[in-house]
Amino acid sequence: MFDRVKSVIEGYVKRDDLVITRETDVLSDLGINSLELVELVCAFEMEFDMDIPEKDIRKFMTVDDIVSYLEAA
């Protein structure tokens, strides 16, 4: 699951210096803002064929939070 999440992030965040681990902070380490996070979540919805309620997006502080959420869905 982590590899799929990492792949989606790499496809969305275009940075040469990007290193993604489970501990990566979604906003500060990826260098995205809250609007871009919503767009990234849309990419996860498409990749995993699911709907993620807006209220759940606030839970996505680290990449591991995203992985755990998607595994539980």
Stockholm file with secondary structure:
# STOCKHOLM 1.0

chainA/1-73         MFDRVKSVIEGYVKRDDLVITRETDVLSDLGINSLELVELVCAFEMEFDMDIPEKDIRKFMTVDDIVSYLEAA
#=GR chainA/1-73 SS CHHHHHHHHHHHSCCTTCCCCTTCBTTTTTTCCHHHHHHHHHHHHHHHTCCCCHHHHTTCSBHHHHHHHHHHC
#=GC SS_cons        CHHHHHHHHHHHSCCTTCCCCTTCBTTTTTTCCHHHHHHHHHHHHHHHTCCCCHHHHTTCSBHHHHHHHHHHC
//
